[in-house]
Amino acid sequence: MATMPFRLDGIGLDGQVAEFGVTAMRNQFRPEIRAGGVSTISYDDNHVNFHGMIYPKPFGIQAEWTFGTAPQWDRTLGAIRSQRASGGYVMAMYRMPETPIGQLIPFARWQKYRGGWKSAINAPRLETDEYEVGVEWLPLKELEVTLNYANVSRTEADERRTGQAKGDVIRAQVQWNY
C-alpha cells in the first residue's frame, strides 16, 4: 500500500488537502461451499485498488476503485472459479462547520460492483448499483447523527437464485465519539 497526502495551496485551494494512493494484494482464498465446510481448492483473489480524497474544506470528494480476480460462482460450469471482479464508489460532500444547529455535512454517493462475494457460501456473483444521498449532523463534537436514503439494485446473494432486488432504503445512525 502506498498513499500520499499533499496540500492544494499551489492551485488556489488554500488549506485543502488531497490524498491519493494505491493498494495491491496477491492472495489465495478458499470459500465456504454449499456441500459443507471450506473448499479444498484455493482460488486466486488478487486485486489492485486506487483511492483518492480531497478532504472537505468546504467541498470534498472521495473515490475508490478495485480491479482484480476473486472466487465467483460460474453458472455455466456449476462451480466456483476465479473470475474478474471490479467496483468502487465516488462520494461528494460539503462541510458546513458552523450552522445554528451544529456542523452539517450533506453527501451524495454512487457505488457499483461486479464480481464474486467470497465471504458468502459458494461465492455468488454480485451485481450492485446504488445511489445514495444523506446528511451527517454533529450537534456536539462528540455526537454524530446520520440520515440517508439509498436507491439499490442488486442480484441475489445466492448462486441458486437469479433474482434482482430493487428498492429504496432509509438508514439512520447515531454515534457517540469519546
C-alpha positions in Angstrom: 0.0 0.0 0.0 1.2 3.5 -0.8 -0.6 6.7 -0.1 0.5 10.3 -0.3 -1.3 13.4 1.2 -0.4 16.8 -0.1 -1.7 20.4 0.3 -3.5 22.1 -2.6 -2.4 25.6 -1.8 -0.5 25.9 -5.1 -3.7 25.7 -7.2 -5.7 28.2 -5.2 -7.3 25.8 -2.7 -5.6 27.1 0.3 -5.7 24.8 3.3 -7.3 22.0 1.4 -5.6 18.6 1.5 -5.8 15.8 -1.1 -4.6 12.2 -0.7 -4.1 9.6 -3.4 -2.9 6.0 -3.2 -2.8 2.5 -4.5 -3.0 -0.9 -2.8 -2.2 -4.3 -4.3 -2.9 -7.7 -2.9 -1.9 -11.2 -4.1 -3.9 -13.9 -2.3 -5.4 -17.3 -2.4 -8.8 -17.9 -0.9 -10.9 -21.0 0.0 -14.6 -20.1 0.2 -17.2 -21.9 2.2 -19.1 -24.3 -0.1 -22.7 -25.4 0.0 -21.8 -29.1 0.5 -20.4 -28.1 3.9 -17.1 -26.9 5.1 -14.5 -25.0 3.2 -13.4 -25.6 -0.4 -10.3 -27.8 -0.8 -9.3 -25.7 -3.8 -7.6 -22.3 -3.3 -8.7 -19.6 -5.8 -6.9 -16.5 -6.9 -8.0 -13.4 -5.0 -5.8 -10.7 -6.5 -6.6 -7.0 -6.5 -5.3 -3.6 -7.3 -7.1 -0.7 -5.7 -6.9 3.0 -6.4 -8.2 5.6 -3.9 -8.3 9.4 -3.7 -9.7 12.0 -1.5 -9.9 15.8 -1.3 -10.8 16.5 2.3 -13.9 18.7 2.7 -13.0 22.3 3.2 -15.8 23.0 2.5 -16.3 20.8 -0.7 -14.7 17.3 -0.7 -14.7 14.2 -2.8 -13.5 10.7 -2.3 -13.4 7.7 -4.6 -12.1 4.2 -4.5 -12.0 1.6 -7.3 -10.7 -2.0 -7.3 -9.8 -4.3 -10.2 -8.8 -7.9 -10.0 -9.9 -11.5 -9.7 -11.9 -13.2 -7.0 -13.6 -16.6 -6.3 -17.0 -16.5 -8.0 -19.8 -19.0 -8.8 -19.9 -19.7 -12.6 -23.5 -20.7 -13.6 -22.4 -22.3 -16.8 -19.9 -24.6 -15.1 -21.9 -25.0 -11.9 -18.7 -24.5 -10.0 -16.6 -21.8 -8.3 -13.7 -20.4 -10.3 -11.5 -17.2 -10.2 -13.1 -14.5 -12.3 -12.9 -10.8 -12.9 -14.1 -8.5 -10.2 -14.3 -4.7 -10.2 -16.1 -2.0 -8.5 -16.0 1.1 -6.3 -17.6 4.3 -5.4 -17.5 8.1 -5.8 -18.8 10.3 -3.0 -19.1 14.1 -2.8 -19.7 16.1 0.4 -20.0 19.6 1.5 -18.9 20.6 5.1 -20.7 23.4 6.8 -18.9 23.6 10.2 -20.9 26.4 11.7 -24.7 26.5 11.4 -27.2 27.4 14.2 -27.8 23.7 14.8 -24.1 22.4 14.7 -22.0 21.1 11.9 -23.7 19.7 8.8 -22.2 17.5 6.0 -24.6 16.7 3.2 -23.3 14.0 0.9 -24.1 12.0 -2.3 -22.6 8.7 -3.3 -22.7 6.3 -6.3 -21.5 2.7 -6.0 -21.0 -0.2 -8.5 -19.6 -3.7 -8.1 -19.4 -6.7 -10.4 -17.8 -9.9 -9.1 -17.9 -12.7 -6.5 -18.8 -12.3 -2.9 -16.2 -14.6 -1.5 -17.5 -14.5 2.1 -20.9 -15.9 1.1 -21.5 -19.6 0.6 -20.3 -20.7 -2.9 -19.0 -17.1 -3.7 -22.1 -16.0 -5.7 -21.7 -13.3 -8.3 -23.0 -9.8 -7.2 -24.1 -7.0 -9.5 -24.7 -4.0 -7.3 -25.7 -0.4 -8.3 -26.5 2.1 -5.6 -27.2 5.8 -5.4 -27.3 7.4 -2.0 -27.9 10.9 -0.5 -27.7 11.9 3.1 -26.6 14.3 5.7 -24.3 13.9 8.7 -25.2 16.2 11.6 -22.9 17.0 14.6 -24.9 18.9 17.1 -22.0 18.3 19.5 -18.3 17.5 18.8 -18.9 14.0 20.3 -22.3 13.2 18.8 -22.9 12.3 15.1 -26.3 11.7 13.6 -26.5 10.4 10.1 -29.6 10.1 7.9 -29.6 8.8 4.4 -31.7 7.5 1.5 -30.4 4.9 -1.0 -31.8 3.5 -4.2 -30.5 0.0 -4.6 -30.4 -2.7 -7.3 -28.6 -6.0 -6.5 -28.6 -9.5 -7.7 -29.4 -12.2 -5.3 -26.6 -13.1 -2.9 -27.1 -16.8 -3.5 -25.9 -18.8 -6.5 -29.1 -20.8 -6.6 -31.3 -17.8 -7.4 -31.3 -15.3 -10.3 -33.5 -12.6 -8.8 -32.8 -8.9 -8.8 -33.5 -7.0 -5.6 -34.5 -3.4 -6.2 -35.7 -0.9 -3.7 -35.4 2.2 -1.6 -33.6 2.2 1.8 -33.7 4.8 4.6 -31.0 4.5 7.2 -30.3 6.3 10.5 -27.2 6.1 12.7 -26.3 7.7 16.0 -22.7 7.6 17.1 -21.1 8.9 20.3 -17.3 9.6 20.0 -15.2 9.6 23.2 
